[in-house]
Amino acid sequence: MPYGEKSQLLTLVEASRRILFSQSVAVWLMLVAVLGLVKTVLLIFFPGALADPDQAALFSWVTLGIFSLVGLIGVFFAERTGFPAAWDARIAASRRLLAPLVAGLALGVAMMILDRFTGLSRLIAANHGLPQQYTGFVPMFLSFAVAAPILVEALYRLLILPLLLWLISSVLLKGRGQDQTFWVLAIVLSALEPFTQTPDLRVLPPVVMALDATLQYFLNLTQAAFFRKCGFLASIAVRAGFYLVWHVLYVH
């Protein structure tokens, strides 16, 4: 092997080793442990915590394992594409946790107000054949304010956003235009969750459907912005604040 190629290979191996044992990986593995703990508590004490079978399926051990691996791969690519470490000492805790939590709470209140005027949650629950999604404060808190933000992050951001950013900016553009590429991806990919919610949204009146989809879009875009500026914990905090209002405190 030529010396230059050998040197590049060693550099890649060293970079991979640093990422493998990085702070962000440690934080993600701690979040995976939290998922396992929540799953165990729900299984033992609240077996009927999730009234919706589709949501309950996301909490199977196999699904949790897949999402944990997906998130770990996402952490690898995030560290290669300029995202801050999960607990970067240069970022104040108020910026990493408090500000995104407040943003999520505000979006949750906005969704709650929309529901009070439109009854959208009743229409969606009826579409799933559910009289009511709420099953009690503790199981809803564990399911939605603790576990669900981690799962949703792995599904909609932590893998797909850094991976596409790496492929486009680092591979195709040779490291150029990273920030511009990120924002284009964030704007486009923030529509992914509302798009996947189409079966629920289409049972709503057109104006309500548009408002619901718009709120979901800005929730995802807000998460993407915090992810880029403060790391993936900030993005999870936004979702946790939103779910704390929408699924836990607001009984609908």
C-alpha positions as CSV (number, residue, x, y, z in Angstrom):
1,M,0.0,0.0,0.0
2,P,1.4,3.4,-1.0
3,Y,2.4,5.6,2.0
4,G,-0.2,8.3,1.2
5,E,-3.0,5.8,1.1
6,K,-1.8,4.1,4.3
7,S,-1.6,7.5,6.0
8,Q,-5.1,8.4,5.0
9,L,-6.4,5.0,6.3
10,L,-4.7,5.5,9.6
11,T,-6.2,9.0,9.9
12,L,-9.6,7.6,9.2
13,V,-9.2,4.8,11.8
14,E,-8.0,7.3,14.4
15,A,-10.9,9.6,13.7
16,S,-13.3,6.7,13.9
17,R,-11.7,5.6,17.2
18,R,-12.2,9.1,18.7
19,I,-15.8,9.2,17.6
20,L,-16.5,5.7,18.9
21,F,-15.4,6.6,22.4
22,S,-16.6,10.2,22.3
23,Q,-18.7,12.1,24.8
24,S,-21.7,12.2,22.4
25,V,-21.6,8.4,22.1
26,A,-21.6,8.1,25.9
27,V,-24.5,10.5,26.2
28,W,-26.5,8.6,23.5
29,L,-25.8,5.3,25.2
30,M,-27.1,6.8,28.5
31,L,-30.3,7.8,26.6
32,V,-30.6,4.2,25.3
33,A,-30.4,3.0,28.9
34,V,-33.2,5.5,29.8
35,L,-35.3,3.9,27.0
36,G,-34.6,0.5,28.4
37,L,-35.5,1.6,31.9
38,V,-38.8,3.3,30.8
39,K,-39.7,0.2,28.8
40,T,-39.1,-2.0,31.9
41,V,-41.2,0.2,34.2
42,L,-44.0,0.4,31.7
43,L,-44.0,-3.4,31.1
44,I,-44.1,-4.1,34.9
45,F,-46.3,-1.4,36.2
46,F,-48.3,0.1,33.3
47,P,-48.8,-2.6,30.6
48,G,-51.6,-0.6,29.1
49,A,-49.8,2.7,29.0
50,L,-50.2,3.3,25.3
51,A,-53.8,3.1,24.1
52,D,-52.8,3.3,20.4
53,P,-51.5,0.0,19.1
54,D,-49.3,1.8,16.5
55,Q,-47.6,3.8,19.3
56,A,-47.3,0.7,21.5
57,A,-45.5,-1.1,18.6
58,L,-42.7,1.6,18.7
59,F,-41.9,0.5,22.3
60,S,-41.2,-3.1,21.5
61,W,-37.7,-4.3,22.5
62,V,-36.8,-5.0,18.8
63,T,-37.9,-1.5,17.7
64,L,-36.0,0.1,20.7
65,G,-32.9,-1.8,19.6
66,I,-33.2,-0.7,16.0
67,F,-33.7,3.0,17.0
68,S,-30.8,2.8,19.4
69,L,-28.5,1.6,16.6
70,V,-29.9,4.2,14.2
71,G,-29.2,6.9,16.7
72,L,-25.6,5.7,17.3
73,I,-24.9,5.8,13.6
74,G,-26.4,9.3,13.5
75,V,-24.0,10.4,16.3
76,F,-21.1,9.2,14.3
77,F,-22.1,11.3,11.2
78,A,-23.1,14.3,13.4
79,E,-19.5,14.4,14.8
80,R,-18.1,14.4,11.3
81,T,-20.4,17.2,10.0
82,G,-19.9,20.1,12.5
83,F,-22.7,19.4,15.0
84,P,-21.7,20.3,18.6
85,A,-21.0,17.5,21.0
86,A,-23.9,16.4,23.1
87,W,-22.5,18.2,26.2
88,D,-20.1,20.7,24.7
89,A,-18.6,22.7,27.5
90,R,-18.7,25.9,25.4
91,I,-22.5,25.8,25.4
92,A,-24.3,26.9,28.5
93,A,-26.9,24.6,29.9
94,S,-29.5,27.3,29.5
95,R,-28.9,27.3,25.8
96,R,-28.7,23.5,25.5
97,L,-31.7,22.6,27.7
98,L,-33.7,25.5,29.0
99,A,-34.2,27.5,25.8
100,P,-35.2,24.5,23.7
101,L,-37.5,23.2,26.4
102,V,-39.3,26.6,26.6
103,A,-39.6,26.6,22.8
104,G,-41.1,23.1,22.9
105,L,-43.5,24.2,25.7
106,A,-44.6,27.2,23.6
107,L,-45.3,25.0,20.6
108,G,-47.2,22.6,22.8
109,V,-49.4,25.4,24.1
110,A,-50.0,26.5,20.5
111,M,-51.1,22.9,19.6
112,M,-53.3,22.8,22.7
113,I,-55.1,26.1,21.7
114,L,-55.6,24.8,18.2
115,D,-57.2,21.6,19.6
116,R,-59.5,23.6,21.9
117,F,-60.9,25.5,19.0
118,T,-61.0,22.6,16.5
119,G,-61.3,19.3,18.4
120,L,-58.6,17.8,16.1
121,S,-57.4,15.3,18.7
122,R,-60.9,13.7,18.9
123,L,-61.1,13.3,15.2
124,I,-57.6,11.7,15.1
125,A,-58.4,9.4,18.0
126,A,-61.6,8.3,16.4
127,N,-59.7,7.6,13.2
128,H,-57.6,5.1,15.3
129,G,-60.7,3.7,17.0
130,L,-59.7,5.2,20.4
131,P,-62.1,6.9,22.8
132,Q,-59.1,8.7,24.4
133,Q,-55.4,8.5,24.2
134,Y,-54.6,9.6,27.8
135,T,-54.0,6.7,30.2
136,G,-52.7,8.5,33.3
137,F,-50.1,11.0,34.2
138,V,-47.2,8.7,35.1
139,P,-47.4,6.4,32.1
140,M,-47.9,9.3,29.7
141,F,-45.0,11.2,31.3
142,L,-42.7,8.2,30.9
143,S,-43.9,7.4,27.4
144,F,-44.1,10.8,25.9
145,A,-42.0,13.3,27.9
146,V,-39.1,10.9,28.5
147,A,-38.9,8.1,25.9
148,A,-40.7,9.3,22.8
149,P,-38.5,12.4,22.2
150,I,-35.5,10.1,22.1
151,L,-37.2,7.8,19.6
152,V,-38.5,10.6,17.4
153,E,-35.1,12.2,17.3
154,A,-33.5,9.0,16.0
155,L,-36.3,8.6,13.4
156,Y,-36.5,12.1,12.0
157,R,-33.2,13.8,12.6
158,L,-30.2,12.2,14.3
159,L,-29.5,9.8,11.4
160,I,-31.0,11.3,8.3
161,L,-29.9,14.9,8.7
162,P,-26.1,14.4,9.4
163,L,-25.9,11.4,7.0
164,L,-27.3,13.5,4.1
165,L,-25.2,16.5,5.1
166,W,-22.1,14.3,5.0
167,L,-22.9,12.7,1.7
168,I,-23.7,16.1,0.0
169,S,-21.3,18.5,1.7
170,S,-18.4,16.3,2.6
171,V,-18.4,13.8,-0.2
172,L,-20.0,15.5,-3.2
173,L,-19.0,19.1,-2.5
174,K,-15.6,18.2,-0.9
175,G,-16.3,20.0,2.4
176,R,-17.8,23.1,0.8
177,G,-21.1,24.8,1.6
178,Q,-21.8,22.8,4.7
179,D,-24.0,25.4,6.5
180,Q,-25.9,26.2,3.3
181,T,-26.5,22.5,2.7
182,F,-27.6,22.0,6.3
183,W,-30.3,24.6,6.1
184,V,-31.6,23.3,2.7
185,L,-31.8,19.8,4.2
186,A,-33.4,21.1,7.5
187,I,-36.1,23.1,5.5
188,V,-36.9,20.1,3.3
189,L,-36.7,17.3,5.9
190,S,-38.8,19.2,8.5
191,A,-41.8,18.3,6.3
192,L,-41.1,14.6,6.8
193,E,-43.0,14.1,10.0
194,P,-46.1,16.0,8.8
195,F,-46.0,13.9,5.6
196,T,-45.9,10.7,7.5
197,Q,-48.9,11.9,9.5
198,T,-51.0,12.2,6.4
199,P,-53.4,9.3,7.3
200,D,-54.3,11.2,10.5
201,L,-54.3,14.7,9.0
202,R,-56.6,13.9,6.1
203,V,-59.5,13.2,8.5
204,L,-59.3,16.9,9.5
205,P,-61.1,19.8,7.8
206,P,-58.6,21.3,5.2
207,V,-57.9,24.5,7.2
208,V,-57.3,22.5,10.5
209,M,-55.2,20.0,8.5
210,A,-53.0,22.9,7.2
211,L,-52.6,24.5,10.7
212,D,-51.7,21.1,12.3
213,A,-49.2,20.3,9.6
214,T,-47.7,23.8,9.9
215,L,-47.2,23.5,13.6
216,Q,-45.6,20.1,13.2
217,Y,-43.4,21.5,10.5
218,F,-42.2,24.4,12.7
219,L,-41.6,21.9,15.6
220,N,-39.3,19.9,13.4
221,L,-37.5,23.0,12.0
222,T,-37.0,24.3,15.5
223,Q,-35.5,21.0,16.5
224,A,-33.2,21.0,13.5
225,A,-32.0,24.5,14.4
226,F,-31.2,23.7,18.0
227,F,-29.5,20.4,16.9
228,R,-27.2,22.4,14.7
229,K,-26.4,25.1,17.3
230,C,-26.4,23.1,20.5
231,G,-26.3,19.4,19.8
232,F,-28.9,16.6,19.8
233,L,-29.8,17.0,23.4
234,A,-31.2,20.4,22.6
235,S,-33.3,18.9,19.9
236,I,-34.7,16.3,22.2
237,A,-35.5,18.9,24.8
238,V,-37.7,20.8,22.3
239,R,-39.7,17.6,21.6
240,A,-39.9,16.8,25.4
241,G,-41.3,20.3,26.1
242,F,-43.9,19.9,23.3
243,Y,-45.0,16.4,24.4
244,L,-45.1,17.5,28.1
245,V,-47.8,19.9,27.2
246,W,-49.5,18.1,24.3
247,H,-49.6,14.5,25.6
248,V,-49.1,14.8,29.4
249,L,-50.5,18.0,30.9
250,Y,-53.2,18.5,28.4
251,V,-55.8,15.8,28.8
252,H,-57.7,15.5,25.5
